[in-house]
């Protein structure tokens, strides 16, 4: 896996830099960066017409990337793939599009520890429709509790939305088992999965899971910023009301300026000029991950976490550091040095050791429901991280009480 580091300009240009903020965004390989640059330099056309060659190429890129994305998550059809600006937009589109299906008193179930992108849209939609947002039961580790799940589902349950992998606790929910329980209790429930934190680390199969909608972001899977994917079962997508209206998604507008006809799915959700250079770059990200193999990526990342845990125990770091999620199969760790603000530790790691981590609430405002803090330091691994980098992190954590030395 060390050989993959040469593909990432951020690392080759900064050989002493340690990047452990992959839960927020991954670094971009050279092929992804060059693809976006190539599009802007050599094609640079707006799609939605075939009147000249460059525009035809733009449309072909959209078609090809839609096909590749469908294969990557095992969608039944490329027409089930909608390009968005990211996971946040995708979930907002789902919530907005389902609004007419929601009646006063209906229940929307999610977890309290979701990223705000998978919590706020449902709260807003419930307030608008007089529905109720209720929380799913969780285990102490932050997973959906399968033993208690059936008690939460009833005839009023309309939507269940949750993360495949939590962006804080890192627990990987067993999608298939969760879906089986929900379908048995109420087969009409619409199931939405946020895959932003899992798509670069583990296999996704939307058909095998039997879910209804999925959302993900390209920038968390070695791809470009400003691009996401909304997947949905085609029949359900056809029923959704678009969040945006404009060019590229309308077929006709009547003389009375009241009636109109929209394009079919997925075009009806992609109004306006698409982020076409990013779509082309996303092709290369998918190819990059596919070439390495998602199973190989997962094995490497979990080996890194295993080694990290071994070093934590070897150096007795648990005596001065509170670790909240060491016991799960996720390349993500949250911690707090006892008595020290996590922002101060993050600054210390950066200034003294050139280690990039993330501190704060991680856009999950209710982690306090499981642990006695609203803020923490998050460390997250990717394919380019190494044992040597973890050794540097362990050394830094061993000296964390020296944080004031770099602050003043």
Kinemage of the C-alpha trace (Angstrom):
@kinemage 1
@onewidth
@group {chain A} dominant
@subgroup {mainchain}
@vectorlist {calphas} color= white
{ca unk a 1} P 0.000 0.000 0.000
{ca unk a 2} L 2.958 2.350 0.481
{ca unk a 3} L 3.311 2.421 -3.307
{ca unk a 4} L -0.020 4.238 -3.610
{ca unk a 5} L 1.390 7.321 -1.910
{ca unk a 6} L 3.208 8.291 -5.098
{ca unk a 7} L -0.166 8.775 -6.797
{ca unk a 8} L -1.142 11.622 -4.448
{ca unk a 9} L 0.463 15.000 -5.236
{ca unk a 10} L -0.427 16.371 -1.799
{ca unk a 11} L 1.836 13.726 -0.260
{ca unk a 12} L 4.652 13.843 -2.806
{ca unk a 13} L 4.729 17.647 -2.568
{ca unk a 14} L 4.699 17.491 1.244
{ca unk a 15} L 6.624 14.332 2.210
{ca unk a 16} L 6.540 15.093 5.966
{ca unk a 17} L 2.786 15.697 6.027
{ca unk a 18} L 0.589 13.106 7.774
{ca unk a 19} L -3.046 13.244 6.762
{ca unk a 20} L -5.455 11.627 9.216
{ca unk a 21} L -8.569 13.652 8.306
{ca unk a 22} L -9.962 11.219 5.749
{ca unk a 23} L -13.379 11.138 7.396
{ca unk a 24} L -13.828 14.750 6.299
{ca unk a 25} L -12.366 14.314 2.812
{ca unk a 26} L -9.803 12.084 1.160
{ca unk a 27} L -6.802 13.329 -0.778
{ca unk a 28} L -7.042 13.184 -4.565
{ca unk a 29} L -4.857 10.984 -6.779
{ca unk a 30} L -3.085 12.460 -9.753
{ca unk a 31} L -5.486 10.838 -12.246
{ca unk a 32} L -8.467 12.575 -10.624
{ca unk a 33} L -6.767 15.973 -10.568
{ca unk a 34} L -5.565 15.620 -14.151
{ca unk a 35} L -9.003 14.535 -15.358
{ca unk a 36} L -10.671 17.659 -14.044
{ca unk a 37} L -7.909 19.809 -15.502
{ca unk a 38} L -8.092 17.959 -18.840
{ca unk a 39} L -11.819 18.555 -19.109
{ca unk a 40} L -11.446 22.274 -18.509
{ca unk a 41} L -8.528 22.587 -20.926
{ca unk a 42} L -9.511 20.204 -23.706
{ca unk a 43} L -13.305 19.783 -23.710
{ca unk a 44} L -14.782 22.610 -21.626
{ca unk a 45} L -18.255 22.315 -23.138
{ca unk a 46} L -21.663 22.528 -21.506
{ca unk a 47} L -23.655 19.342 -22.172
{ca unk a 48} L -27.365 19.084 -23.095
{ca unk a 49} L -26.651 19.445 -26.831
{ca unk a 50} L -24.906 17.352 -29.489
{ca unk a 51} L -24.545 20.159 -32.002
{ca unk a 52} L -20.739 20.072 -31.845
{ca unk a 53} L -18.137 17.464 -30.964
{ca unk a 54} L -17.017 18.801 -27.573
{ca unk a 55} L -20.603 18.961 -26.315
{ca unk a 56} L -21.158 15.405 -27.540
{ca unk a 57} L -18.100 14.356 -25.514
{ca unk a 58} L -19.600 16.050 -22.448
{ca unk a 59} L -22.807 14.070 -22.787
{ca unk a 60} L -20.843 10.862 -23.263
{ca unk a 61} L -18.892 11.536 -20.072
{ca unk a 62} L -22.137 11.913 -18.138
{ca unk a 63} L -23.531 8.711 -19.639
{ca unk a 64} L -20.349 6.719 -18.993
{ca unk a 65} L -19.950 7.955 -15.418
{ca unk a 66} L -23.581 7.203 -14.661
{ca unk a 67} L -22.996 3.666 -15.923
{ca unk a 68} L -19.799 3.237 -13.910
{ca unk a 69} L -21.466 4.514 -10.743
{ca unk a 70} L -24.371 2.112 -11.209
{ca unk a 71} L -21.933 -0.775 -11.491
{ca unk a 72} L -19.972 0.383 -8.442
{ca unk a 73} L -22.997 0.217 -6.126
{ca unk a 74} L -24.821 -2.504 -8.116
{ca unk a 75} L -27.789 -0.368 -9.125
{ca unk a 76} L -30.367 -2.018 -11.362
{ca unk a 77} L -30.106 0.737 -13.981
{ca unk a 78} L -27.908 3.763 -14.758
{ca unk a 79} L -31.130 5.793 -14.766
{ca unk a 80} L -31.241 5.323 -10.997
{ca unk a 81} L -28.094 7.459 -10.639
{ca unk a 82} L -28.649 11.184 -10.070
{ca unk a 83} L -25.728 13.620 -9.943
{ca unk a 84} L -25.945 16.133 -7.104
{ca unk a 85} L -23.540 18.500 -5.367
{ca unk a 86} L -22.985 16.025 -2.533
{ca unk a 87} L -24.580 13.862 0.149
{ca unk a 88} L -26.196 16.895 1.779
{ca unk a 89} L -28.009 17.895 -1.400
{ca unk a 90} L -28.978 14.288 -2.111
{ca unk a 91} L -30.649 13.797 1.275
{ca unk a 92} L -32.350 17.176 1.032
{ca unk a 93} L -33.666 16.137 -2.383
{ca unk a 94} L -35.040 12.914 -0.938
{ca unk a 95} L -36.681 14.665 2.003
{ca unk a 96} L -38.162 17.414 -0.183
{ca unk a 97} L -39.292 14.948 -2.816
{ca unk a 98} L -41.100 12.758 -0.291
{ca unk a 99} L -42.887 15.636 1.428
{ca unk a 100} L -46.205 15.056 -0.347
{ca unk a 101} L -46.226 11.468 0.901
{ca unk a 102} L -46.064 12.588 4.523
{ca unk a 103} L -49.198 13.281 6.558
{ca unk a 104} L -49.638 14.818 10.017
{ca unk a 105} L -48.764 12.252 12.660
{ca unk a 106} L -46.524 10.170 10.398
{ca unk a 107} L -43.205 9.155 11.883
{ca unk a 108} L -39.708 9.599 10.471
{ca unk a 109} L -37.109 7.504 12.269
{ca unk a 110} L -33.400 8.256 12.375
{ca unk a 111} L -30.669 8.205 15.016
{ca unk a 112} L -29.706 11.112 17.225
{ca unk a 113} L -26.022 10.716 16.351
{ca unk a 114} L -26.445 11.256 12.607
{ca unk a 115} L -24.460 13.846 10.703
{ca unk a 116} L -26.509 17.034 10.423
{ca unk a 117} L -26.966 16.315 6.702
{ca unk a 118} L -29.066 13.300 7.658
{ca unk a 119} L -30.884 14.888 10.550
{ca unk a 120} L -31.781 18.501 9.769
{ca unk a 121} L -33.568 17.763 6.440
{ca unk a 122} L -35.922 15.362 8.230
{ca unk a 123} L -36.537 17.772 11.107
{ca unk a 124} L -37.389 20.570 8.662
{ca unk a 125} L -39.626 18.324 6.579
{ca unk a 126} L -41.406 16.999 9.673
{ca unk a 127} L -42.041 20.540 10.908
{ca unk a 128} L -43.518 21.444 7.528
{ca unk a 129} L -45.826 18.420 7.399
{ca unk a 130} L -46.665 18.056 11.103
{ca unk a 131} L -44.939 14.692 11.145
{ca unk a 132} L -42.749 13.498 14.011
{ca unk a 133} L -39.032 12.714 14.034
{ca unk a 134} L -38.248 9.888 16.419
{ca unk a 135} L -34.957 8.193 17.221
{ca unk a 136} L -33.952 4.600 16.631
{ca unk a 137} L -32.613 2.595 19.581
{ca unk a 138} L -28.821 2.401 19.721
{ca unk a 139} L -26.336 0.096 21.380
{ca unk a 140} L -23.658 1.511 23.664
{ca unk a 141} L -21.268 1.370 20.680
{ca unk a 142} L -23.511 3.615 18.559
{ca unk a 143} L -25.048 0.968 16.283
{ca unk a 144} L -28.738 0.532 15.581
{ca unk a 145} L -29.959 -1.999 18.138
{ca unk a 146} L -31.438 -4.891 16.157
{ca unk a 147} L -33.008 -6.430 19.255
{ca unk a 148} L -35.061 -3.311 19.962
{ca unk a 149} L -35.601 -2.119 16.384
{ca unk a 150} L -38.927 -3.861 15.845
{ca unk a 151} L -40.413 -1.987 18.797
{ca unk a 152} L -39.722 1.340 17.069
{ca unk a 153} L -41.477 0.461 13.778
{ca unk a 154} L -45.257 0.805 13.569
{ca unk a 155} L -48.064 1.627 11.142
{ca unk a 156} L -47.240 5.357 11.323
{ca unk a 157} L -43.604 4.855 10.316
{ca unk a 158} L -43.094 6.318 6.843
{ca unk a 159} L -39.318 6.820 6.561
{ca unk a 160} L -36.273 5.323 8.257
{ca unk a 161} L -32.965 7.080 7.504
{ca unk a 162} L -29.559 6.264 8.961
{ca unk a 163} L -25.838 6.131 8.189
{ca unk a 164} L -24.201 2.950 6.961
{ca unk a 165} L -21.155 3.970 9.009
{ca unk a 166} L -21.298 6.697 11.648
{ca unk a 167} L -18.961 9.629 11.036
{ca unk a 168} L -18.214 9.783 14.772
{ca unk a 169} L -18.497 6.366 16.408
{ca unk a 170} L -17.557 4.556 13.213
{ca unk a 171} L -19.844 1.601 13.780
{ca unk a 172} L -20.903 -0.158 10.560
{ca unk a 173} L -24.606 -0.905 10.665
{ca unk a 174} L -25.729 -4.276 9.320
{ca unk a 175} L -27.929 -2.942 6.522
{ca unk a 176} L -29.393 -6.260 5.409
{ca unk a 177} L -30.484 -7.275 8.902
{ca unk a 178} L -31.880 -3.823 9.684
{ca unk a 179} L -33.894 -3.815 6.441
{ca unk a 180} L -35.274 -7.300 7.140
{ca unk a 181} L -36.584 -6.191 10.525
{ca unk a 182} L -38.130 -3.016 9.108
{ca unk a 183} L -39.762 -4.785 6.146
{ca unk a 184} L -41.203 -7.442 8.445
{ca unk a 185} L -42.756 -4.818 10.726
{ca unk a 186} L -43.966 -2.482 7.975
{ca unk a 187} L -43.158 -3.298 4.325
{ca unk a 188} L -44.261 0.178 3.165
{ca unk a 189} L -41.487 2.017 5.016
{ca unk a 190} L -39.077 3.993 2.797
{ca unk a 191} L -35.474 3.252 3.809
{ca unk a 192} L -32.746 5.855 3.203
{ca unk a 193} L -29.029 5.165 3.784
{ca unk a 194} L -26.266 7.750 4.121
{ca unk a 195} L -23.159 6.065 2.666
{ca unk a 196} L -20.846 9.092 2.736
{ca unk a 197} L -18.607 7.596 5.412
{ca unk a 198} L -18.564 4.026 4.072
{ca unk a 199} L -18.361 4.207 0.290
{ca unk a 200} L -14.546 4.400 0.150
{ca unk a 201} L -14.026 1.681 2.744
{ca unk a 202} L -16.456 -1.172 2.218
{ca unk a 203} L -18.635 -2.774 -0.439
{ca unk a 204} L -22.061 -1.339 -1.238
{ca unk a 205} L -24.792 -3.343 -2.958
{ca unk a 206} L -28.089 -1.474 -3.065
{ca unk a 207} L -29.978 -4.373 -4.622
{ca unk a 208} L -28.794 -6.894 -2.072
{ca unk a 209} L -29.588 -4.482 0.739
{ca unk a 210} L -33.133 -3.845 -0.567
{ca unk a 211} L -33.048 -0.191 0.496
{ca unk a 212} L -34.923 2.590 -1.313
{ca unk a 213} L -32.459 5.502 -1.438
{ca unk a 214} L -28.713 5.994 -1.006
{ca unk a 215} L -26.598 9.161 -0.806
{ca unk a 216} L -22.839 9.586 -1.124
{ca unk a 217} L -20.141 12.183 -1.875
{ca unk a 218} L -17.319 11.897 -4.409
{ca unk a 219} L -14.817 13.850 -2.311
{ca unk a 220} L -14.822 11.194 0.419
{ca unk a 221} L -13.772 8.513 -2.070
{ca unk a 222} L -10.661 10.061 -3.642
{ca unk a 223} L -12.855 12.063 -5.997
{ca unk a 224} L -13.507 15.763 -6.641
{ca unk a 225} L -15.297 18.270 -4.464
{ca unk a 226} L -18.775 19.504 -5.340
{ca unk a 227} L -20.204 16.210 -6.603
{ca unk a 228} L -22.436 13.613 -5.031
{ca unk a 229} L -24.703 10.756 -5.964
{ca unk a 230} L -28.346 10.168 -5.191
{ca unk a 231} L -29.422 6.617 -5.932
{ca unk a 232} L -33.018 5.499 -5.672
{ca unk a 233} L -35.275 2.754 -6.922
{ca unk a 234} L -36.521 4.001 -10.258
{ca unk a 235} L -40.227 3.824 -9.383
{ca unk a 236} L -39.648 5.932 -6.286
{ca unk a 237} L -37.452 8.437 -8.115
{ca unk a 238} L -40.197 8.860 -10.699
{ca unk a 239} L -42.556 9.897 -7.884
{ca unk a 240} L -40.211 12.432 -6.289
{ca unk a 241} L -40.743 16.141 -6.768
{ca unk a 242} L -37.480 17.866 -7.806
{ca unk a 243} L -35.839 20.293 -5.432
{ca unk a 244} L -34.507 22.483 -8.268
{ca unk a 245} L -36.182 23.608 -11.490
{ca unk a 246} L -34.486 25.010 -14.563
{ca unk a 247} L -32.725 24.213 -17.790
{ca unk a 248} L -31.920 20.671 -18.777
{ca unk a 249} L -34.817 19.131 -16.844
{ca unk a 250} L -37.841 20.674 -18.558
{ca unk a 251} L -39.354 19.431 -21.816
{ca unk a 252} L -42.048 22.041 -22.361
{ca unk a 253} L -43.827 25.029 -20.787
{ca unk a 254} L -47.422 25.720 -21.872
{ca unk a 255} L -48.687 29.025 -23.266
{ca unk a 256} L -50.672 29.618 -20.097
{ca unk a 257} L -47.431 29.618 -18.087
{ca unk a 258} L -49.023 27.204 -15.650
{ca unk a 259} L -48.560 23.775 -17.154
{ca unk a 260} L -45.199 22.183 -17.871
{ca unk a 261} L -43.634 18.844 -18.635
{ca unk a 262} L -40.452 17.609 -16.983
{ca unk a 263} L -37.816 15.306 -18.400
{ca unk a 264} L -37.758 11.726 -17.208
{ca unk a 265} L -35.558 10.371 -14.397
{ca unk a 266} L -32.690 11.059 -13.812
{ca unk a 267} L -32.653 14.249 -15.911
{ca unk a 268} L -35.552 15.787 -14.011
{ca unk a 269} L -33.342 16.091 -10.915
{ca unk a 270} L -30.370 17.654 -12.695
{ca unk a 271} L -31.557 21.131 -13.574
{ca unk a 272} L -28.903 23.637 -14.610
{ca unk a 273} L -25.341 23.155 -15.769
{ca unk a 274} L -23.804 20.056 -14.166
{ca unk a 275} L -20.413 19.980 -12.515
{ca unk a 276} L -19.167 18.215 -15.618
{ca unk a 277} L -15.420 18.483 -14.979
{ca unk a 278} L -15.988 16.870 -11.575
{ca unk a 279} L -18.118 14.153 -13.161
{ca unk a 280} L -15.210 13.305 -15.448
{ca unk a 281} L -12.808 13.304 -12.493
{ca unk a 282} L -15.201 11.031 -10.580
{ca unk a 283} L -14.809 8.478 -13.369
{ca unk a 284} L -11.129 8.295 -12.513
{ca unk a 285} L -11.837 7.993 -8.793
{ca unk a 286} L -14.114 5.021 -9.420
{ca unk a 287} L -11.454 3.440 -11.626
{ca unk a 288} L -8.804 4.080 -8.972
{ca unk a 289} L -10.795 2.362 -6.219
{ca unk a 290} L -11.853 -0.490 -8.487
{ca unk a 291} L -8.284 -1.166 -9.589
{ca unk a 292} L -7.044 -1.406 -5.994
{ca unk a 293} L -10.099 -3.364 -4.835
{ca unk a 294} L -12.387 -2.244 -2.048
{ca unk a 295} L -11.603 -5.395 -0.029
{ca unk a 296} L -7.884 -4.627 -0.182
{ca unk a 297} L -8.545 -1.072 0.931
{ca unk a 298} L -10.616 -2.256 3.877
{ca unk a 299} L -8.003 -4.825 4.930
{ca unk a 300} L -5.218 -2.234 4.871
{ca unk a 301} L -7.191 0.330 6.858
{ca unk a 302} L -8.284 -2.160 9.511
{ca unk a 303} L -4.710 -3.399 9.867
{ca unk a 304} L -3.716 0.196 10.567
{ca unk a 305} L -6.387 0.486 13.235
{ca unk a 306} L -5.347 -2.824 14.770
{ca unk a 307} L -1.754 -1.611 14.965
{ca unk a 308} L -2.887 1.700 16.464
{ca unk a 309} L -4.822 -0.132 19.186
{ca unk a 310} L -1.796 -2.325 19.935
{ca unk a 311} L 0.376 0.768 20.358
{ca unk a 312} L -2.208 2.475 22.547
{ca unk a 313} L -2.098 -0.488 24.905
{ca unk a 314} L 1.702 -0.816 24.710
{ca unk a 315} L 2.189 2.821 25.698
{ca unk a 316} L -0.647 2.789 28.250
{ca unk a 317} L -2.230 5.793 26.538
{ca unk a 318} L -5.637 4.955 27.998
{ca unk a 319} L -4.389 6.298 31.312
{ca unk a 320} L -4.482 9.867 29.961
{ca unk a 321} L -6.649 9.598 26.847
{ca unk a 322} L -10.313 8.716 26.602
{ca unk a 323} L -10.935 6.521 23.537
{ca unk a 324} L -14.591 6.196 22.566
{ca unk a 325} L -14.693 3.681 19.728
{ca unk a 326} L -11.701 1.357 19.547
{ca unk a 327} L -13.829 -1.777 19.438
{ca unk a 328} L -15.328 -1.649 15.943
{ca unk a 329} L -14.268 -2.512 12.402
{ca unk a 330} L -13.921 1.035 11.131
{ca unk a 331} L -10.811 3.065 10.200
{ca unk a 332} L -12.037 5.934 12.360
{ca unk a 333} L -11.187 6.791 15.959
{ca unk a 334} L -12.497 9.522 18.245
{ca unk a 335} L -10.725 10.452 21.452
{ca unk a 336} L -10.063 13.185 23.974
{ca unk a 337} L -6.913 13.841 25.955
{ca unk a 338} L -8.226 14.154 29.487
{ca unk a 339} L -8.467 17.741 30.654
{ca unk a 340} L -7.395 19.272 27.326
{ca unk a 341} L -9.607 20.835 24.677
{ca unk a 342} L -9.516 18.742 21.454
{ca unk a 343} L -8.927 21.873 19.347
{ca unk a 344} L -5.722 22.496 21.296
{ca unk a 345} L -4.550 18.927 20.684
{ca unk a 346} L -5.346 19.194 16.970
{ca unk a 347} L -3.288 22.399 16.751
{ca unk a 348} L -0.451 20.767 18.694
{ca unk a 349} L -0.406 17.761 16.351
{ca unk a 350} L -0.334 20.033 13.326
{ca unk a 351} L 2.283 22.554 14.427
{ca unk a 352} L 4.732 20.191 16.094
{ca unk a 353} L 4.251 16.918 14.206
{ca unk a 354} L 2.604 17.949 10.902
{ca unk a 355} L -0.295 15.599 11.589
{ca unk a 356} L -3.702 16.668 10.287
{ca unk a 357} L -6.684 15.564 12.378
{ca unk a 358} L -10.124 17.015 13.011
{ca unk a 359} L -11.566 18.354 16.237
{ca unk a 360} L -15.016 19.531 17.234
{ca unk a 361} L -18.503 18.066 16.967
{ca unk a 362} L -17.943 16.622 13.452
{ca unk a 363} L -21.373 17.976 12.414
{ca unk a 364} L -22.999 15.419 14.724
{ca unk a 365} L -24.596 17.582 17.369
{ca unk a 366} L -26.040 14.813 19.535
{ca unk a 367} L -23.038 12.590 20.280
{ca unk a 368} L -23.622 13.639 23.870
{ca unk a 369} L -26.508 11.160 23.843
{ca unk a 370} L -23.906 8.352 23.966
{ca unk a 371} L -20.746 9.879 25.402
{ca unk a 372} L -20.254 12.647 27.935
{ca unk a 373} L -18.897 15.219 25.495
{ca unk a 374} L -20.019 17.183 22.478
{ca unk a 375} L -16.520 17.537 21.029
{ca unk a 376} L -13.644 15.183 20.321
{ca unk a 377} L -10.538 14.616 18.222
{ca unk a 378} L -11.113 12.401 15.170
{ca unk a 379} L -8.441 10.326 13.430
{ca unk a 380} L -9.378 8.528 10.220
{ca unk a 381} L -7.298 6.346 7.923
{ca unk a 382} L -7.099 5.803 4.159
{ca unk a 383} L -5.068 3.724 1.722
{ca unk a 384} L -2.047 6.043 1.741
{ca unk a 385} L -1.588 5.990 5.510
{ca unk a 386} L 1.247 3.914 6.955
{ca unk a 387} L 2.531 2.220 10.093
{ca unk a 388} L 5.279 4.841 10.308
{ca unk a 389} L 2.659 7.597 10.415
{ca unk a 390} L 0.852 5.853 13.244
{ca unk a 391} L 4.147 5.606 15.125
{ca unk a 392} L 4.505 9.384 14.785
{ca unk a 393} L 0.948 9.857 16.038
{ca unk a 394} L 1.596 7.626 19.045
{ca unk a 395} L 4.742 9.603 19.841
{ca unk a 396} L 2.761 12.845 19.607
{ca unk a 397} L -0.001 11.568 21.856
{ca unk a 398} L 2.635 10.459 24.359
{ca unk a 399} L 3.716 14.109 24.557
{ca unk a 400} L 0.255 15.663 24.385
{ca unk a 401} L 0.705 17.402 27.740
{ca unk a 402} L 3.247 19.627 25.963
{ca unk a 403} L 0.523 21.211 23.819
{ca unk a 404} L 1.051 24.641 25.350
{ca unk a 405} L 4.591 24.757 23.995
{ca unk a 406} L 3.334 25.353 20.461
{ca unk a 407} L 0.405 27.574 21.373
{ca unk a 408} L 2.382 30.358 23.042
